[in-house]
Amino acid sequence: MKKRILIYNNRTKIAEEMEPLLIGEGFEYIVAADVQELHEKLSQEIHLMLVDVELNDKGWDKGIEMIASLRKKSSVPVIVVSAQSAETAKIMALEAGADDYVTTDCNPLELLARIKSQLRRYVQLVNMCSEVDRVYRVDGLEINDIQRTVTVEGRNVRLTPIEYKILRFLVQQHGRVFSNSQIYENIWNMQAIGADNTIAVHIRHIREKIERNPKEPRYLKVVWGNGYKVG
């Protein structure tokens, strides 16, 4: 997938100046003419923003406010490219959430290098977050969906593939109650017919493996008349 760069405030002509370099690197870019359009274009998948702190005739302090607003809505890298060289503007922009700040007299090749550097960091961060999001914990119970392992209070637990899927589903939906039919349909992806006994057997086996006392479960609990939940 091509990385898409959003450019705001093209009065600096940064889009025209960077176009051959961005296209040469396989990047796409779109330009926002004003702040409203900038926020509208954030509904698209954006991987990096090039913005100016000077908002038309409103002064660069309004640009700082804009950067802070952008940072609340998005975590993508923000590089300020501005004719404003005041050290105060640079410091305030960085404190507001900008990842980098260059002036318009910057060598385009240097700006391209900064863009590529920020994109590498962003991709690494996204990948790290994705991995963190695939490790699920409920008290002493941990499911590592990357390594496909289950541990309970530091003890490794070996589950069958179906047992693993059932437990992972319930842990992902921590606190929610699911009926036998709902569990069956989510795990087997087919209509539940005679699911009660099938799910009950798997639940019993999971409890025997993860609970200290299966008759008084800490993790995998029954809600009588409704179904099962974790937590």
Backbone as numpy.savetxt, mean C-alpha at the origin, in Angstrom:
# Nx Ny Nz CAx CAy CAz Cx Cy Cz
4.65 -2.70 -16.37 3.81 -1.50 -16.37 4.69 -0.25 -16.37
4.34 0.70 -17.25 5.10 1.94 -17.29 4.83 2.78 -16.05
5.87 3.43 -15.57 5.71 4.34 -14.44 5.13 5.66 -14.96
4.13 6.17 -14.24 3.45 7.39 -14.68 3.81 8.55 -13.76
4.25 9.66 -14.35 4.68 10.84 -13.60 3.68 11.96 -13.84
3.25 12.57 -12.76 2.31 13.69 -12.82 3.08 14.99 -12.62
2.94 15.91 -13.58 3.64 17.19 -13.53 2.64 18.30 -13.29
2.89 19.10 -12.26 2.00 20.24 -11.99 2.78 21.56 -12.12
2.12 22.54 -12.69 2.67 23.89 -12.90 3.77 23.86 -13.94
3.34 23.73 -15.17 4.29 23.60 -16.27 4.78 24.96 -16.78
4.54 26.02 -16.00 5.08 27.33 -16.39 6.59 27.28 -16.50
7.19 26.37 -15.76 8.64 26.22 -15.81 9.09 25.49 -17.08
8.09 24.99 -17.86 8.37 24.25 -19.10 9.12 22.94 -18.82
8.94 22.43 -17.61 9.67 21.22 -17.24 9.21 20.02 -18.05
7.90 19.99 -18.42 7.40 18.85 -19.20 8.09 18.78 -20.55
8.15 19.93 -21.26 8.79 19.95 -22.57 10.28 19.62 -22.46
10.91 20.12 -21.42 12.34 19.91 -21.27 12.68 18.46 -20.96
11.80 17.81 -20.15 12.09 16.45 -19.72 11.48 15.39 -20.63
10.59 15.82 -21.54 9.85 14.84 -22.36 10.73 13.80 -23.04
11.76 14.18 -23.79 12.55 13.14 -24.48 13.25 12.20 -23.52
13.68 12.74 -22.37 14.37 11.89 -21.39 13.39 10.91 -20.74
12.19 11.40 -20.38 11.20 10.55 -19.74 10.74 9.45 -20.69
10.45 9.83 -21.93 10.01 8.85 -22.91 11.12 7.85 -23.20
12.35 8.34 -23.26 13.49 7.46 -23.50 13.68 6.43 -22.42
13.25 6.74 -21.20 13.35 5.80 -20.08 12.09 4.94 -19.95
11.12 5.15 -20.84 9.91 4.34 -20.80 8.86 4.85 -19.83
8.98 6.11 -19.38 8.00 6.69 -18.46 6.85 7.34 -19.24
5.69 7.36 -18.63 4.58 8.17 -19.12 4.51 9.42 -18.26
3.97 10.49 -18.82 3.75 11.67 -17.97 2.46 12.36 -18.38
1.82 12.94 -17.39 0.62 13.73 -17.61 0.81 15.06 -16.91
0.15 16.10 -17.43 0.33 17.44 -16.89 -0.99 17.95 -16.32
-0.93 18.52 -15.13 -2.09 19.16 -14.51 -1.93 20.67 -14.62
-2.97 21.35 -15.10 -2.89 22.79 -15.33 -3.11 23.61 -14.07
-3.86 23.05 -13.11 -4.12 23.78 -11.88 -4.27 22.79 -10.73
-4.45 23.33 -9.52 -4.50 22.48 -8.32 -5.69 21.53 -8.37
-6.83 22.03 -8.84 -8.01 21.16 -8.93 -7.76 19.97 -9.84
-7.16 20.24 -11.00 -6.86 19.16 -11.93 -5.81 18.22 -11.36
-4.89 18.78 -10.58 -3.87 17.95 -9.93 -4.53 16.91 -9.04
-5.45 17.35 -8.20 -6.12 16.41 -7.29 -7.00 15.43 -8.06
-7.61 15.88 -9.14 -8.44 14.98 -9.95 -7.60 13.87 -10.57
-6.41 14.22 -11.03 -5.56 13.23 -11.70 -4.95 12.23 -10.71
-5.03 12.54 -9.42 -4.54 11.59 -8.42 -5.42 10.35 -8.34
-6.59 10.41 -8.97 -7.45 9.22 -9.01 -6.84 8.15 -9.93
-5.93 8.57 -10.80 -5.21 7.61 -11.65 -4.06 7.00 -10.85
-3.46 5.98 -11.42 -2.29 5.40 -10.78 -1.07 6.26 -11.10
-0.57 6.94 -10.10 0.58 7.84 -10.25 1.74 7.28 -9.43
2.93 7.33 -10.00 4.10 6.77 -9.32 5.05 7.85 -8.80
4.94 9.08 -9.33 5.81 10.17 -8.86 5.19 11.48 -9.33
5.40 12.54 -8.53 4.91 13.87 -8.90 6.04 14.87 -8.96
6.02 15.70 -10.01 6.90 16.86 -10.11 6.03 18.09 -9.93
6.27 18.87 -8.89 5.41 20.02 -8.61 6.26 21.26 -8.36
5.58 22.41 -8.42 6.23 23.69 -8.13 5.62 24.23 -6.84
6.40 24.94 -6.05 5.85 25.52 -4.83 5.16 26.85 -5.10
5.39 27.41 -6.27 4.77 28.70 -6.59 3.47 28.47 -7.35
2.34 28.76 -6.70 1.03 28.55 -7.30 0.56 29.83 -7.97
0.85 29.95 -9.26 0.47 31.14 -10.03 0.91 32.39 -9.29
-0.03 33.25 -8.87 0.34 34.50 -8.19 0.08 34.43 -6.68
-0.07 33.22 -6.15 -0.45 33.08 -4.74 0.76 32.98 -3.80
1.94 32.88 -4.36 3.12 32.80 -3.50 3.47 31.37 -3.14
4.74 31.16 -2.78 5.17 29.79 -2.53 4.67 29.22 -1.21
4.19 30.07 -0.29 3.66 29.53 0.96 2.41 28.69 0.69
1.62 29.08 -0.33 0.45 28.29 -0.70 0.89 26.96 -1.32
2.03 26.97 -1.98 2.57 25.73 -2.54 2.97 24.76 -1.44
3.47 25.29 -0.35 3.83 24.44 0.79 2.57 23.77 1.33
1.48 24.53 1.43 0.22 23.97 1.90 -0.27 22.87 0.95
-0.08 23.10 -0.35 -0.49 22.10 -1.34 0.29 20.80 -1.16
1.59 20.91 -0.92 2.41 19.71 -0.73 1.94 18.93 0.49
1.65 19.65 1.57 1.15 18.99 2.78 -0.17 18.28 2.50
-1.02 18.92 1.68 -2.30 18.31 1.31 -2.09 17.06 0.46
-1.15 17.14 -0.48 -0.84 15.98 -1.32 -0.35 14.81 -0.48
0.49 15.12 0.49 1.07 14.07 1.29 0.01 13.33 2.12
-1.06 14.03 2.49 -2.14 13.39 3.22 -2.92 12.41 2.35
-2.92 12.67 1.03 -3.70 11.85 0.11 -2.88 10.74 -0.54
-1.59 10.92 -0.62 -0.79 9.98 -1.39 0.60 9.84 -0.78
1.18 8.64 -0.94 2.52 8.39 -0.42 3.56 8.34 -1.55
3.15 8.65 -2.78 4.10 8.59 -3.89 5.14 9.69 -3.76
6.32 9.49 -4.32 7.37 10.51 -4.20 6.96 11.85 -4.82
7.36 12.93 -4.15 7.09 14.28 -4.63 8.43 15.01 -4.77
8.75 15.44 -5.98 9.95 16.23 -6.22 9.51 17.64 -6.61
10.00 18.63 -5.89 9.71 20.02 -6.23 10.71 20.48 -7.26
10.19 21.04 -8.36 11.04 21.66 -9.39 10.56 23.10 -9.52
11.36 24.04 -9.03 10.88 25.41 -8.92 11.98 26.42 -9.20
11.56 27.58 -9.68 12.50 28.69 -9.84 12.81 29.33 -8.49
12.00 29.02 -7.49 12.19 29.58 -6.15 13.40 28.91 -5.49
14.44 29.69 -5.28 15.69 29.14 -4.74 15.90 29.48 -3.27
14.94 30.16 -2.66 15.10 30.52 -1.25 15.26 29.27 -0.39
16.25 29.30 0.49 16.53 28.16 1.35 15.32 27.85 2.24
14.62 28.89 2.68 13.45 28.70 3.53 12.37 27.90 2.80
12.16 28.22 1.51 11.16 27.49 0.72 11.53 26.02 0.63
12.80 25.74 0.40 13.26 24.37 0.28 13.04 23.61 1.58
13.42 24.21 2.69 13.28 23.54 3.99 11.81 23.28 4.31
10.97 24.27 4.07 9.56 24.12 4.39 8.90 23.08 3.47
9.32 23.03 2.21 8.76 22.04 1.29 9.11 20.62 1.74
10.35 20.43 2.15 10.77 19.11 2.62 10.06 18.74 3.91
9.88 19.70 4.79 9.18 19.43 6.04 7.69 19.14 5.80
7.15 19.72 4.72 5.73 19.50 4.40 5.49 18.13 3.78
6.58 17.47 3.35 6.41 16.13 2.81 7.06 15.87 1.47
7.68 16.90 0.86 8.39 16.68 -0.41 9.59 15.76 -0.17
9.90 14.93 -1.16 11.02 14.00 -1.03 12.32 14.59 -1.56
12.20 15.59 -2.42 13.40 16.21 -3.00 13.03 17.59 -3.50
14.03 18.44 -3.72 13.79 19.82 -4.16 14.93 20.23 -5.06
14.61 20.62 -6.29 15.63 21.11 -7.21 15.12 22.40 -7.85
16.03 23.23 -8.28 15.65 24.46 -8.97 15.63 24.22 -10.48
14.96 25.10 -11.18 14.76 24.90 -12.62 16.04 24.96 -13.43
17.11 25.48 -12.86 18.38 25.49 -13.60 19.15 24.18 -13.42
18.50 23.22 -12.78 19.12 21.90 -12.58 19.32 21.21 -13.92
20.43 20.51 -14.07 20.69 19.74 -15.28 19.59 18.68 -15.45
18.93 18.62 -16.62 17.86 17.64 -16.82 18.29 16.20 -16.54
19.54 15.88 -16.84 20.03 14.53 -16.57 20.10 14.27 -15.07
20.45 15.32 -14.31 20.46 15.17 -12.85 19.05 14.95 -12.33
18.10 15.72 -12.87 16.71 15.56 -12.45 16.22 14.15 -12.79
16.57 13.66 -13.97 16.18 12.30 -14.35 16.76 11.28 -13.37
18.01 11.49 -12.97 18.63 10.57 -12.00 17.89 10.61 -10.66
17.47 11.81 -10.25 16.72 11.94 -9.00 15.35 11.25 -9.10
14.72 11.39 -10.27 13.43 10.73 -10.49 13.58 9.22 -10.36
14.58 8.69 -11.03 14.80 7.23 -11.02 15.15 6.74 -9.62
15.91 7.54 -8.87 16.27 7.17 -7.50 15.03 7.12 -6.61
14.17 8.13 -6.72 12.95 8.16 -5.91 12.02 7.01 -6.28
11.93 6.70 -7.56 11.08 5.59 -7.98 11.59 4.25 -7.45
12.91 4.07 -7.43 13.47 2.82 -6.89 13.12 2.69 -5.42
13.26 3.78 -4.68 12.94 3.74 -3.25 11.46 3.44 -3.03
10.63 4.06 -3.86 9.19 3.88 -3.72 8.80 2.43 -3.99
9.35 1.86 -5.05 9.04 0.46 -5.39 9.49 -0.46 -4.27
10.68 -0.20 -3.71 11.17 -1.02 -2.61 10.25 -0.91 -1.40
9.79 0.32 -1.12 8.90 0.53 0.01 7.58 -0.19 -0.18
7.02 -0.10 -1.41 5.76 -0.78 -1.70 5.91 -2.28 -1.53
7.03 -2.82 -2.03 7.26 -4.26 -1.90 7.39 -4.67 -0.44
8.09 -3.86 0.35 8.23 -4.16 1.78 6.88 -4.13 2.47
6.06 -3.13 2.13 4.73 -3.03 2.74 3.86 -4.20 2.34
4.01 -4.63 1.08 3.23 -5.77 0.62 3.58 -7.01 1.40
4.88 -7.18 1.68 5.30 -8.34 2.45 4.81 -8.25 3.88
4.87 -7.06 4.46 4.37 -6.90 5.83 2.88 -7.20 5.88
2.15 -6.76 4.85 0.71 -6.98 4.81 0.36 -8.45 4.69
1.30 -9.29 4.32 1.04 -10.72 4.17 1.49 -11.51 5.39
1.79 -10.83 6.46 2.06 -11.49 7.74 0.94 -11.09 8.69
0.15 -12.08 9.11 -1.05 -11.81 9.91 -0.82 -12.31 11.33
-1.19 -11.45 12.29 -0.99 -11.81 13.70 -2.24 -11.56 14.50
-2.55 -12.51 15.37 -3.60 -12.35 16.37 -3.04 -12.88 17.67
-2.68 -11.96 18.54 -2.02 -12.34 19.79 -0.78 -13.18 19.48
-0.72 -14.41 19.99 0.46 -15.25 19.77 0.40 -16.08 18.51
-0.67 -15.93 17.75 -0.82 -16.68 16.50 -0.31 -15.84 15.33
0.57 -16.41 14.52 1.11 -15.69 13.37 1.07 -16.56 12.12
0.55 -15.98 11.04 0.57 -16.64 9.74 1.44 -15.81 8.82
2.50 -16.43 8.31 3.38 -15.78 7.34 3.01 -16.33 5.97
2.24 -15.53 5.23 1.72 -16.01 3.95 2.77 -15.97 2.85
3.93 -15.40 3.13 5.02 -15.41 2.17 5.73 -16.76 2.24
6.01 -17.21 3.47 6.70 -18.48 3.68 5.73 -19.64 3.88
4.42 -19.30 3.97 3.37 -20.30 4.17 3.58 -21.08 5.46
3.86 -20.33 6.53 4.10 -20.95 7.83 3.11 -20.42 8.86
2.87 -21.25 9.87 2.01 -20.87 10.99 2.78 -21.14 12.28
2.80 -20.16 13.16 3.41 -20.35 14.48 2.43 -19.90 15.56
2.47 -20.60 16.67 1.65 -20.26 17.83 2.58 -20.11 19.02
2.70 -18.87 19.49 3.59 -18.57 20.62 4.99 -19.11 20.36
5.46 -18.91 19.12 6.81 -19.33 18.74 6.93 -20.77 18.31
5.86 -21.54 18.43 5.89 -22.96 18.07 5.37 -23.15 16.65
6.14 -23.84 15.81 5.71 -24.11 14.45 4.56 -25.11 14.43
3.58 -24.82 13.59 2.40 -25.68 13.46 2.28 -26.11 12.01
2.09 -27.39 11.79 1.95 -27.91 10.43 0.48 -28.17 10.14
-0.03 -27.46 9.16 -1.42 -27.61 8.75 -1.49 -28.17 7.33
-2.58 -28.85 7.03 -2.80 -29.28 5.65 -3.13 -28.03 4.82
-3.03 -28.09 3.51 -3.35 -26.93 2.69 -4.74 -26.37 2.95
-5.75 -27.22 3.11 -7.11 -26.74 3.37 -7.20 -26.11 4.75
-6.58 -26.73 5.74 -6.58 -26.17 7.10 -5.93 -24.79 7.10
-4.84 -24.68 6.35 -4.12 -23.40 6.26 -5.03 -22.33 5.66
-5.72 -22.67 4.58 -6.58 -21.70 3.90 -7.72 -21.26 4.81
-8.29 -22.19 5.55 -9.39 -21.84 6.46 -8.90 -20.91 7.55
-7.78 -21.27 8.17 -7.26 -20.44 9.26 -6.84 -19.07 8.75
-6.18 -19.03 7.61 -5.76 -17.74 7.04 -6.97 -16.86 6.75
-8.00 -17.44 6.18 -9.22 -16.68 5.87 -9.81 -16.06 7.13
-9.91 -16.84 8.20 -10.50 -16.34 9.44 -9.61 -15.31 10.13
-8.29 -15.51 10.02 -7.36 -14.54 10.62 -7.41 -13.23 9.85
-7.48 -13.31 8.54 -7.57 -12.09 7.73 -8.83 -11.29 8.07
-9.87 -12.00 8.45 -11.15 -11.37 8.80 -11.32 -11.33 10.32
-10.22 -11.06 10.98 -10.14 -11.10 12.44 -11.36 -10.46 13.11
-12.04 -11.26 13.95 -13.17 -10.74 14.72 -14.52 -10.95 14.06
-14.54 -11.23 12.76 -15.80 -11.43 12.06 -16.24 -12.89 12.16
-17.53 -13.10 12.25 -18.10 -14.44 12.37 -18.56 -14.91 10.99
-18.19 -16.15 10.64 -18.59 -16.73 9.36 -19.26 -18.07 9.59
-20.34 -18.27 8.87 -21.05 -19.55 8.97 -20.26 -20.63 8.23
-20.67 -21.89 8.45 -20.02 -23.00 7.75 -20.11 -22.81 6.23
-21.27 -22.39 5.76 -21.46 -22.21 4.32 -20.57 -21.10 3.78
-20.45 -20.00 4.53 -19.61 -18.89 4.08 -18.14 -19.30 4.00
-17.69 -20.05 5.01 -16.31 -20.52 5.00 -16.08 -21.45 3.81
-17.01 -22.38 3.62 -16.88 -23.34 2.52 -16.81 -22.63 1.18
-17.70 -21.69 0.94 -17.76 -21.01 -0.35 -16.52 -20.16 -0.60
-15.94 -19.58 0.46 -14.73 -18.78 0.31 -13.50 -19.63 0.06
-13.47 -20.84 0.62 -12.29 -21.69 0.49 -12.36 -22.54 -0.78
-13.52 -23.11 -1.08 -13.65 -24.00 -2.22 -14.15 -23.29 -3.49
-14.63 -22.04 -3.31 -15.15 -21.26 -4.44 -16.27 -22.00 -5.18
-17.14 -22.62 -4.42 -18.30 -23.29 -5.00 -19.42 -23.29 -3.98
-20.62 -23.56 -4.45 -21.78 -23.54 -3.57 -21.64 -24.58 -2.47
-22.00 -24.17 -1.26 -21.87 -25.05 -0.10 -23.03 -26.04 -0.06
-22.70 -27.31 -0.23 -23.69 -28.38 -0.11 -23.15 -29.38 0.90
-23.88 -29.53 2.00 -23.40 -30.42 3.06 -22.10 -29.94 3.68
-22.00 -28.62 3.85 -20.73 -28.03 4.31 -20.52 -28.18 5.81
-21.60 -28.31 6.58 -21.48 -28.26 8.03 -20.48 -29.28 8.57
-20.63 -30.53 8.15 -19.76 -31.58 8.68 -18.33 -31.39 8.20
-18.18 -31.00 6.93 -16.84 -30.80 6.37 -16.08 -29.73 7.13
-16.72 -28.60 7.35 -16.06 -27.49 8.04 -15.80 -27.86 9.50
-16.76 -28.51 10.13 -16.60 -28.88 11.55 -15.38 -29.77 11.74
-15.18 -30.70 10.82 -14.02 -31.60 10.93 -12.72 -30.83 10.79
-12.66 -29.94 9.82 -11.43 -29.16 9.62 -11.18 -28.23 10.81
-12.21 -27.62 11.32 -12.06 -26.74 12.48 -11.52 -27.52 13.67
-12.05 -28.71 13.88 -11.58 -29.53 15.01 -10.10 -29.85 14.87
-9.69 -30.19 13.65 -8.28 -30.52 13.42 -7.38 -29.30 13.62
-7.84 -28.15 13.15 -7.05 -26.92 13.33 -6.90 -26.61 14.81
-7.98 -26.72 15.55 -7.92 -26.45 16.99 -6.95 -27.39 17.70
-6.97 -28.63 17.31 -6.07 -29.60 17.94 -4.61 -29.22 17.74
-4.35 -28.49 16.67 -2.97 -28.13 16.35 -2.55 -26.77 16.90
-3.48 -25.83 17.03 -3.08 -24.48 17.43 -3.46 -24.13 18.87
-4.41 -24.87 19.45 -4.88 -24.52 20.79 -4.21 -25.37 21.87
-3.89 -24.75 22.98 -3.39 -25.51 24.12 -4.46 -26.43 24.65
-5.67 -25.89 24.74 -6.82 -26.68 25.18 -7.93 -26.50 24.15
-8.07 -27.44 23.21 -9.08 -27.29 22.15 -10.50 -27.11 22.67
-10.77 -27.59 23.89 -12.12 -27.43 24.45 -12.37 -26.02 24.96
-11.30 -25.29 25.21 -11.40 -23.89 25.62 -10.49 -23.06 24.72
-10.87 -22.91 23.47 -9.99 -22.27 22.48 -9.74 -20.80 22.76
-8.50 -20.41 22.54 -8.10 -19.01 22.69 -8.23 -18.27 21.36
-7.97 -18.98 20.27 -7.91 -18.32 18.97 -9.14 -18.61 18.10
-9.39 -19.86 17.83 -10.46 -20.25 16.90 -11.71 -20.60 17.70
-12.66 -19.67 17.71 -13.81 -19.78 18.60 -15.10 -20.02 17.83
-16.03 -20.70 18.49 -17.36 -20.90 17.92 -18.30 -19.86 18.48
-19.16 -19.35 17.63 -20.24 -18.47 18.08 -21.52 -19.25 17.81
-22.07 -19.82 18.88 -23.15 -20.79 18.74 -24.31 -20.23 17.93
-24.70 -21.05 16.95 -25.82 -20.67 16.08 -25.44 -19.77 14.93
-24.16 -19.32 14.89 -23.73 -18.40 13.85 -22.54 -18.92 13.04
-21.54 -19.46 13.72 -20.38 -19.93 12.98 -19.09 -19.82 13.79
-18.02 -19.45 13.10 -16.70 -19.41 13.73 -16.03 -18.06 13.49
-15.08 -17.76 14.38 -14.28 -16.56 14.20 -12.92 -16.77 14.86
-11.96 -15.95 14.49 -10.68 -15.90 15.18 -10.61 -14.59 15.94
-10.29 -14.68 17.22 -10.19 -13.49 18.05 -11.45 -13.22 18.84
